[in-house]
Amino acid sequence: MKTVFFGTPAVAVPFLNLLCEKQPPLLVITRADSPSGRGLKLTPGPVKVAALERGIAVATPGNSAEIARELAAVKPDLAVVVAYGRLLKNDALYVPSIGCINIHFSLLPKYRGAAPVQRALMNGETETGVTSFWLDEGMDTGPVCVSEKTQIAPDDNAASLMDKLVSLGLVVLDKTLSAVAAGNPPRIPQSGEASFAPLLKTSEAFLDFSFSAARLHNKVRGLALGPHARVYTVINGRKTLVQVLKTSLAPSADAAVKPGAVARVERGKGFVVQCIDGALLVEAVRPEGKKSVPAWDFANGFQLKAGDMFAV
């Protein structure tokens, strides 16, 4: 069986490695090199690096017509797509004779879109999974081949949950490739209520303590993979941007304490901020332009005290 692999970031590399063991791809299609670092030097993505190290041909087509031409040149039976970063259109979708299989980090039709892991955590889900499905013209709407569930632990964040889902996804891909090789892979129409997981917006990253502590805690968990979950505060007359990296739920303060106020500083733990419902213990932060630090160290350095206010 002739295969082609589509993928770009580091999360896709384990899936390329598995495909190389099972049905080595004739070609890897990935996004073009992008500017990176202080000098904005063009840098290849992790999948491109991994493919070249294995001696696999790599293509970086810029549009759907170029993708279709690259596929037509190798005439694959199957394309495997993991976090490629671009929608495949009709002229490319139907070149592989068997089809294009995509690995998606949710239980479709829930959380269709670009940020399923983050959105599941932000919404307080306790269960998620991985689905392999056949690409069609829609956004994650094609028929399901294989799906596997997993539980979301209370202390999971986007990074730890992604690690779980990558491991589970390799199981899903292995089962999918076996089903395809056997000649009759499932094509089960998606059923149930669909939900969506659009890309995160900058405006969503700010923590507003006029919301409940549980909602904000889930937001911090969901935003753990990127430079998000930020708050503004004024400490000793200076406006400071702080990225919140880790939180836990804490008992509410006195009813007179306003949402956004520091209720108390806990030695060796961090500081507690009152919310509209409950309170949040902030355990780790990254001040603007600095490295991440325990929230207790941050509180000491900025002389944070009860009554200091975060923006709401």
Sine and cosine of phi, psi and omega as CSV:
sin_phi,cos_phi,sin_psi,cos_psi,sin_omega,cos_omega
0.00,0.00,0.80,-0.60,0.00,-1.00
-1.00,0.02,0.79,-0.61,-0.05,-1.00
-0.83,-0.56,0.36,-0.93,0.13,-0.99
-0.74,-0.68,0.59,-0.80,0.01,-1.00
-0.90,-0.44,0.71,-0.70,0.11,-0.99
-0.92,-0.40,0.78,-0.62,0.07,-1.00
-0.01,-1.00,0.30,-0.95,-0.03,-1.00
-0.70,-0.71,-0.83,0.55,-0.15,-0.99
-0.99,0.11,0.02,-1.00,-0.06,-1.00
-0.87,0.49,-0.55,0.84,-0.04,-1.00
-0.88,0.47,-0.38,0.92,-0.02,-1.00
-1.00,0.08,-0.27,0.96,-0.09,-1.00
-0.87,0.48,-0.71,0.70,0.03,-1.00
-0.85,0.53,-0.53,0.85,0.00,-1.00
-0.96,0.29,-0.60,0.80,0.12,-0.99
-0.88,0.47,-0.68,0.73,0.00,-1.00
-0.88,0.48,-0.67,0.74,0.02,-1.00
-0.91,0.42,-0.68,0.74,0.02,-1.00
-0.88,0.47,-0.61,0.79,0.03,-1.00
-0.88,0.47,-0.55,0.84,0.03,-1.00
-0.96,0.27,-0.58,0.82,-0.12,-0.99
-1.00,-0.07,-0.81,0.58,-0.04,-1.00
-0.61,-0.79,0.99,0.17,-0.13,-0.99
-0.77,0.64,0.79,-0.61,-0.05,-1.00
-0.95,0.30,0.56,-0.83,0.10,-1.00
-0.97,0.23,-0.42,0.91,-0.11,-0.99
-0.46,-0.89,0.60,-0.80,0.17,-0.99
-0.92,-0.39,0.79,-0.61,0.05,-1.00
-0.94,-0.34,0.80,-0.60,-0.10,-1.00
-0.60,-0.80,0.16,-0.99,0.02,-1.00
-0.97,0.26,0.41,-0.91,-0.02,-1.00
-0.91,0.42,0.39,-0.92,0.07,-1.00
-0.81,0.59,0.60,-0.80,-0.04,-1.00
-0.83,-0.56,0.44,-0.90,0.02,-1.00
-0.89,0.45,0.66,-0.75,-0.04,-1.00
-0.51,-0.86,0.49,-0.87,0.06,-1.00
0.99,0.16,0.04,-1.00,-0.07,-1.00
-0.89,0.45,-0.56,0.83,0.00,-1.00
-1.00,0.02,0.04,1.00,0.00,-1.00
0.79,0.61,0.67,0.74,0.04,-1.00
-0.96,0.28,0.67,-0.75,0.04,-1.00
-0.90,0.44,0.81,-0.58,-0.12,-0.99
-0.77,-0.64,0.74,-0.67,0.03,-1.00
-0.94,0.34,0.49,-0.87,0.06,-1.00
-0.95,0.30,0.30,-0.95,-0.03,-1.00
-0.85,0.53,-0.60,0.80,0.00,-1.00
-0.92,0.40,-0.65,0.76,0.02,-1.00
-0.88,0.47,-0.70,0.71,0.02,-1.00
-0.86,0.51,-0.73,0.69,-0.03,-1.00
-0.90,0.44,-0.64,0.77,-0.01,-1.00
-0.91,0.40,-0.70,0.71,-0.01,-1.00
-0.90,0.43,-0.59,0.81,0.05,-1.00
-0.89,0.46,-0.49,0.87,0.02,-1.00
-1.00,0.01,-0.04,1.00,0.00,-1.00
0.97,0.23,0.40,0.92,0.00,-1.00
-1.00,-0.02,0.66,-0.76,0.07,-1.00
-0.88,0.47,0.65,-0.76,-0.04,-1.00
-0.82,-0.57,0.66,-0.75,0.10,-1.00
-0.78,-0.62,0.56,-0.83,0.03,-1.00
-0.79,-0.61,0.91,0.41,-0.03,-1.00
-0.89,0.45,0.54,-0.84,-0.09,-1.00
-1.00,-0.09,-0.24,0.97,0.01,-1.00
-0.47,-0.89,0.05,-1.00,-0.10,-1.00
-0.90,0.44,-0.62,0.79,0.00,-1.00
-0.90,0.44,-0.64,0.77,0.04,-1.00
-0.92,0.38,-0.60,0.80,0.07,-1.00
-0.87,0.49,-0.72,0.70,-0.01,-1.00
-0.87,0.49,-0.63,0.77,0.00,-1.00
-0.92,0.39,-0.64,0.77,0.03,-1.00
-0.89,0.46,-0.66,0.75,0.02,-1.00
-0.92,0.39,-0.68,0.73,-0.02,-1.00
-0.88,0.47,-0.50,0.87,-0.03,-1.00
-0.93,0.36,-0.49,0.87,-0.03,-1.00
-0.96,-0.29,-0.22,0.98,0.06,-1.00
0.76,0.65,0.89,0.45,-0.04,-1.00
-0.97,0.25,0.38,-0.92,0.16,-0.99
-0.99,0.11,-0.61,0.79,-0.11,-0.99
-0.63,-0.77,0.66,-0.75,0.17,-0.99
-0.92,-0.39,0.71,-0.71,0.06,-1.00
-0.93,-0.37,0.81,-0.59,-0.11,-0.99
-0.87,-0.50,0.83,-0.56,0.05,-1.00
-0.66,-0.75,0.94,-0.34,0.09,-1.00
0.79,0.61,0.75,0.66,0.01,-1.00
-0.95,0.32,-0.66,0.75,0.04,-1.00
0.98,-0.18,0.13,0.99,0.05,-1.00
-0.51,-0.86,0.65,-0.76,0.05,-1.00
-0.95,0.31,0.67,-0.75,0.09,-1.00
-1.00,0.01,0.74,-0.67,-0.01,-1.00
-0.99,-0.13,0.09,-1.00,-0.13,-0.99
-0.82,0.58,-0.62,0.78,-0.07,-1.00
-0.90,0.43,-0.35,0.94,0.04,-1.00
-0.97,-0.22,-0.55,0.84,-0.12,-0.99
-0.84,0.54,-0.60,0.80,-0.18,-0.98
-0.96,-0.27,0.27,0.96,0.11,-0.99
-0.96,0.28,-0.74,0.67,0.07,-1.00
-0.89,0.46,0.75,-0.66,-0.14,-0.99
-0.90,0.43,-0.55,0.84,0.03,-1.00
-1.00,0.04,-0.64,0.77,0.02,-1.00
0.66,-0.75,-0.12,-0.99,0.01,-1.00
-0.90,-0.43,0.85,-0.53,0.00,-1.00
-0.97,-0.24,0.73,-0.69,-0.02,-1.00
-0.90,-0.44,0.66,-0.76,0.11,-0.99
-0.99,-0.14,0.87,-0.50,-0.07,-1.00
-0.85,-0.53,0.68,-0.73,-0.13,-0.99
-1.00,-0.01,0.83,0.56,0.16,-0.99
-0.31,-0.95,0.11,-0.99,0.08,-1.00
-1.00,-0.08,1.00,-0.02,-0.02,-1.00
-0.87,0.50,0.62,-0.79,0.28,0.96
-1.00,0.00,0.22,0.98,0.05,-1.00
-0.97,0.25,0.65,-0.76,0.11,-0.99
0.86,0.51,0.79,0.61,0.20,-0.98
-0.94,0.34,0.68,-0.73,0.04,-1.00
0.78,-0.63,-0.25,-0.97,-0.24,-0.97
-1.00,0.03,-0.28,0.96,-0.11,-0.99
-0.75,-0.67,0.83,0.56,-0.08,-1.00
-0.92,0.39,-0.58,0.81,-0.03,-1.00
-0.93,0.36,-0.74,0.67,-0.02,-1.00
-0.89,0.45,-0.70,0.72,-0.06,-1.00
-0.93,0.38,-0.60,0.80,0.03,-1.00
-0.87,0.49,-0.69,0.72,0.02,-1.00
-0.93,0.38,-0.69,0.73,-0.01,-1.00
-0.89,0.46,-0.48,0.88,0.01,-1.00
-1.00,-0.01,0.06,1.00,0.07,-1.00
0.96,0.28,0.42,0.91,0.02,-1.00
-0.90,0.43,0.51,-0.86,0.06,-1.00
-0.94,-0.34,-0.07,1.00,0.00,-1.00
-0.59,-0.81,0.61,-0.80,0.11,-0.99
-0.48,-0.88,-0.37,-0.93,-0.01,-1.00
0.11,-0.99,-0.29,-0.96,0.00,-1.00
-0.73,-0.68,0.65,-0.76,0.00,-1.00
-0.80,-0.60,0.73,-0.68,0.27,-0.96
-0.99,-0.17,0.73,-0.68,-0.04,-1.00
-0.59,-0.81,0.33,-0.94,-0.03,-1.00
-1.00,0.05,0.83,-0.55,-0.03,-1.00
-0.92,0.39,0.67,-0.74,0.19,-0.98
-0.75,-0.67,-0.31,-0.95,-0.12,-0.99
-0.96,0.28,-0.27,0.96,-0.07,-1.00
-1.00,0.05,0.01,-1.00,0.05,-1.00
-1.00,0.02,0.99,-0.11,0.03,-1.00
0.86,0.51,0.65,0.76,-0.08,-1.00
-0.95,-0.30,-0.09,1.00,-0.13,-0.99
-0.95,0.32,0.22,-0.97,-0.03,-1.00
-0.90,0.43,0.54,-0.84,-0.06,-1.00
-0.99,0.14,0.63,-0.78,0.13,-0.99
-0.98,-0.21,-0.86,0.51,-0.01,-1.00
-0.66,-0.75,0.62,-0.79,0.13,-0.99
-0.65,-0.76,0.54,-0.84,0.03,-1.00
-0.68,-0.74,0.64,-0.77,-0.03,-1.00
-0.99,-0.16,0.36,-0.93,0.17,-0.98
-0.47,-0.88,0.39,-0.92,0.03,-1.00
-1.00,0.05,0.53,-0.85,0.13,-0.99
-0.99,-0.14,0.89,-0.46,-0.01,-1.00
-0.97,0.26,0.48,-0.88,-0.01,-1.00
-0.84,0.54,-0.50,0.87,-0.02,-1.00
-0.99,-0.12,0.14,0.99,0.06,-1.00
-0.93,0.36,0.62,-0.79,0.24,-0.97
-0.85,-0.53,-0.10,-1.00,-0.10,-1.00
-0.88,0.48,-0.58,0.81,-0.02,-1.00
-0.94,0.35,-0.75,0.67,-0.04,-1.00
-0.93,0.36,-0.61,0.79,0.01,-1.00
-0.93,0.37,-0.62,0.79,0.05,-1.00
-0.88,0.47,-0.64,0.77,0.06,-1.00
-0.85,0.53,-0.70,0.71,0.04,-1.00
-0.87,0.49,-0.70,0.72,-0.10,-1.00
-0.95,0.30,-0.52,0.85,0.09,-1.00
-0.90,0.45,-0.72,0.69,0.04,-1.00
-0.87,0.50,-0.70,0.71,0.02,-1.00
-0.92,0.39,-0.60,0.80,0.00,-1.00
-0.90,0.44,-0.54,0.84,0.06,-1.00
-0.91,0.41,-0.59,0.81,0.10,-1.00
-0.90,0.44,-0.69,0.72,0.00,-1.00
-0.89,0.46,-0.71,0.71,0.00,-1.00
-0.90,0.43,-0.65,0.76,0.02,-1.00
-0.87,0.50,-0.72,0.70,0.02,-1.00
-0.90,0.43,-0.61,0.79,0.00,-1.00
-0.91,0.42,-0.72,0.69,0.01,-1.00
-0.89,0.45,-0.61,0.79,0.04,-1.00
-0.90,0.44,-0.67,0.74,0.01,-1.00
-0.91,0.41,-0.64,0.77,0.03,-1.00
-0.91,0.42,-0.68,0.73,0.00,-1.00
-0.90,0.44,-0.52,0.85,0.01,-1.00
-0.96,0.29,-0.27,0.96,0.14,-0.99
0.98,-0.18,-0.07,1.00,-0.03,-1.00
-0.59,-0.80,0.88,0.47,-0.04,-1.00
-0.93,0.37,0.61,-0.80,0.00,-1.00
-0.88,0.47,0.53,-0.85,0.12,-0.99
-0.66,-0.75,0.98,0.18,-0.14,-0.99
-0.99,-0.13,0.86,-0.52,0.01,-1.00
-0.84,0.54,0.64,-0.77,0.04,-1.00
-0.91,0.42,0.61,-0.79,-0.01,-1.00
-0.70,-0.72,0.43,-0.90,-0.02,-1.00
0.98,-0.21,0.08,-1.00,-0.05,-1.00
-0.97,0.22,0.77,-0.64,0.01,-1.00
-0.99,0.13,0.55,-0.84,0.16,-0.99
-0.70,-0.71,0.20,-0.98,-0.20,-0.98
-0.77,-0.64,0.50,-0.87,-0.07,-1.00
-0.75,-0.66,0.96,0.29,-0.02,-1.00
-0.94,0.35,0.29,-0.96,0.08,-1.00
-0.81,0.58,0.55,-0.84,0.00,-1.00
-0.95,0.30,0.62,-0.78,0.06,-1.00
-0.98,-0.19,0.49,-0.87,0.03,-1.00
-0.84,0.55,-0.61,0.79,-0.04,-1.00
-0.90,0.43,-0.39,0.92,0.01,-1.00
-0.98,0.19,-0.23,0.97,-0.15,-0.99
-0.98,0.19,-0.31,0.95,-0.08,-1.00
-0.99,0.12,0.70,-0.71,-0.01,-1.00
-1.00,0.04,0.85,-0.53,0.01,-1.00
-0.95,-0.32,0.94,-0.33,-0.11,-0.99
-0.97,0.26,0.10,1.00,0.17,-0.99
-0.99,0.12,0.02,1.00,0.14,-0.99
-0.99,-0.15,0.08,-1.00,-0.04,-1.00
-0.96,0.28,0.44,-0.90,0.02,-1.00
-0.89,0.46,-0.64,0.77,-0.01,-1.00
-0.89,0.46,-0.66,0.75,0.00,-1.00
-0.91,0.42,-0.67,0.74,-0.01,-1.00
-0.94,0.34,-0.61,0.79,0.05,-1.00
-0.87,0.50,-0.70,0.72,0.02,-1.00
-0.91,0.42,-0.56,0.83,0.05,-1.00
-0.90,0.43,-0.71,0.71,0.03,-1.00
-0.87,0.50,-0.69,0.73,0.04,-1.00
-0.86,0.51,-0.69,0.72,-0.07,-1.00
-0.95,0.31,-0.43,0.90,-0.07,-1.00
-0.99,-0.13,0.26,0.96,-0.11,-0.99
-0.94,0.35,-0.23,0.97,-0.04,-1.00
-1.00,0.03,-0.18,0.98,-0.10,-1.00
-0.64,-0.77,-0.06,-1.00,-0.04,-1.00
-0.99,0.15,0.90,0.44,-0.13,-0.99
-0.85,-0.53,-0.41,-0.91,0.03,-1.00
0.72,0.69,0.90,0.44,-0.11,-0.99
-0.93,-0.35,0.45,-0.89,0.12,-0.99
-0.68,-0.73,0.47,-0.88,0.14,-0.99
-0.98,-0.22,0.59,-0.80,0.12,-0.99
-0.54,-0.84,0.35,-0.94,0.10,-1.00
-0.91,-0.41,0.91,-0.41,-0.02,-1.00
-0.87,-0.49,0.84,-0.54,-0.02,-1.00
0.80,0.60,0.66,0.76,0.07,-1.00
0.99,0.16,0.08,1.00,-0.06,-1.00
-0.89,-0.45,0.79,-0.61,0.04,-1.00
-0.96,0.27,0.80,-0.60,-0.11,-0.99
-0.76,-0.65,0.72,-0.70,0.11,-0.99
-0.99,-0.11,0.81,-0.59,-0.06,-1.00
-0.80,-0.59,0.80,-0.60,0.13,-0.99
-1.00,0.01,0.81,-0.58,-0.01,-1.00
-1.00,-0.04,0.86,-0.51,-0.12,-0.99
-0.98,-0.18,-0.53,0.85,-0.06,-1.00
-0.50,-0.87,0.68,-0.73,0.02,-1.00
-0.64,-0.77,0.21,-0.98,0.20,-0.98
-0.53,-0.85,0.33,-0.94,-0.01,-1.00
-0.97,0.25,0.59,-0.81,-0.04,-1.00
-0.70,-0.71,0.37,-0.93,0.06,-1.00
-0.88,0.47,0.55,-0.84,0.04,-1.00
-0.91,0.41,0.41,-0.91,0.08,-1.00
-1.00,0.06,-0.15,-0.99,0.08,-1.00
-0.84,0.54,0.56,-0.83,-0.06,-1.00
-0.86,0.51,-0.38,0.92,-0.01,-1.00
-0.97,0.24,-0.27,0.96,-0.02,-1.00
-0.97,0.26,0.81,-0.59,-0.06,-1.00
-0.98,0.18,0.50,-0.87,0.11,-0.99
-0.83,0.55,0.72,-0.69,-0.03,-1.00
0.99,-0.14,-0.19,0.98,-0.01,-1.00
-1.00,0.06,0.59,-0.80,0.14,-0.99
-0.95,0.31,0.89,-0.46,-0.02,-1.00
-0.99,0.17,-0.61,0.79,0.00,-1.00
-0.20,-0.98,0.37,-0.93,0.12,-0.99
-0.94,-0.34,0.81,-0.59,-0.08,-1.00
-0.96,-0.27,0.88,-0.47,-0.06,-1.00
-0.81,0.58,0.78,-0.62,0.06,-1.00
0.97,0.24,-0.08,1.00,-0.05,-1.00
-0.90,-0.43,-0.79,0.61,-0.06,-1.00
0.47,-0.88,-0.54,-0.84,0.01,-1.00
-0.71,-0.70,0.51,-0.86,-0.07,-1.00
-0.97,-0.25,0.79,-0.61,0.03,-1.00
-0.92,-0.39,0.76,-0.65,0.01,-1.00
-0.96,0.30,0.65,-0.76,0.08,-1.00
-0.91,-0.42,0.05,-1.00,0.02,-1.00
-0.91,0.42,-0.48,0.88,0.03,-1.00
-0.64,-0.77,0.96,-0.28,-0.04,-1.00
1.00,0.06,-0.14,-0.99,-0.01,-1.00
-0.60,-0.80,0.31,-0.95,-0.10,-1.00
-0.83,-0.55,0.82,-0.58,0.14,-0.99
-1.00,0.04,0.90,-0.43,0.04,-1.00
-1.00,0.04,0.86,-0.52,-0.14,-0.99
-0.95,-0.31,-0.43,0.90,0.00,-1.00
-0.51,-0.86,0.63,-0.78,-0.04,-1.00
-0.61,-0.79,0.22,-0.97,0.15,-0.99
-0.74,-0.67,0.98,-0.21,0.05,-1.00
-0.89,0.46,0.44,-0.90,-0.04,-1.00
-0.83,0.56,0.81,-0.59,0.06,-1.00
0.98,0.22,0.16,0.99,-0.04,-1.00
-0.78,-0.62,0.07,-1.00,0.02,-1.00
-0.99,0.14,0.31,-0.95,0.04,-1.00
-0.92,0.39,0.58,-0.81,-0.02,-1.00
-0.61,-0.80,0.40,-0.92,0.17,-0.99
-0.85,0.52,0.61,-0.80,-0.05,-1.00
-0.89,0.46,-0.47,0.88,0.05,-1.00
-0.90,0.44,-0.67,0.75,0.04,-1.00
-0.91,0.41,-0.65,0.76,0.04,-1.00
-0.88,0.48,-0.71,0.71,-0.01,-1.00
-0.87,0.49,-0.65,0.76,0.03,-1.00
-0.91,0.42,-0.74,0.67,-0.07,-1.00
-0.89,0.45,-0.58,0.81,-0.02,-1.00
-0.99,-0.13,0.09,1.00,-0.02,-1.00
0.79,0.61,0.70,0.71,0.00,-1.00
-0.93,0.37,0.64,-0.77,-0.05,-1.00
-0.58,-0.82,0.29,-0.96,0.07,-1.00
-0.83,0.55,0.72,-0.70,-0.02,-1.00
0.98,-0.21,-0.38,0.92,0.10,-1.00
-0.88,0.48,0.56,-0.83,-0.13,-0.99
-0.92,-0.40,0.66,-0.76,0.21,-0.98
-0.98,-0.18,0.48,-0.88,-0.04,-1.00
-0.89,0.45,0.64,-0.77,0.10,-0.99
-0.82,-0.57,0.00,0.00,0.00,0.00
